[in-house]
Amino acid sequence: MKDIVRGWRHIPQRYSLIGSKCSQCGTVFFPKRVICPECRRKGELEDLKLKGEGKIHTYSVIHTPTDEFKTIAPYVVAIIELEEGAKLTSQIVDCNPEDIEIGNEVEMVFRKIKEEGDDGVISYGYKFRLKNC
């Protein structure tokens, strides 16, 4: 139940890619921050809705997952560098792992993340796919 409550608290970040931008240095962060690591107290952070488009910075193909993800193996987890400059980790979906290369352009999609508990509560969130796949 604790994970379900935690999931509800993070809905804005899961569904909209809400990050932060420092008005002092211009650095963009995801997830949101309350203090700019570059400017410290001098920085003023404002919410920024990220477009959800970027490029694969690096990636790994997972062939031997935990029990929770065995049904989808092999799958790809990548570090995505968004157009705004922030980096985040996400699963790459809707394509063959062999088609993925560093530098591929990607876009955010909304997908099922997991199913929890006896009640079958389904958690949704962002993943990414190749733009031309």
Salt bridges, closest charged atoms under 4 A:
ASP3 OD1 - ARG6 NH1 2.83
ASP47 OD2 - LYS32 NZ 3.39
GLU53 OE1 - LYS131 NZ 3.37
ASP67 OD1 - LYS70 NZ 2.99
GLU81 OE1 - HIS57 ND1 3.86
GLU83 OE1 - LYS51 NZ 3.37
ASP94 OD2 - ARG111 NH2 2.35
ASP94 OD2 - ARG129 NH1 3.99
GLU107 OE2 - ARG129 NE 2.96
GLU115 OE1 - LYS112 NZ 3.25
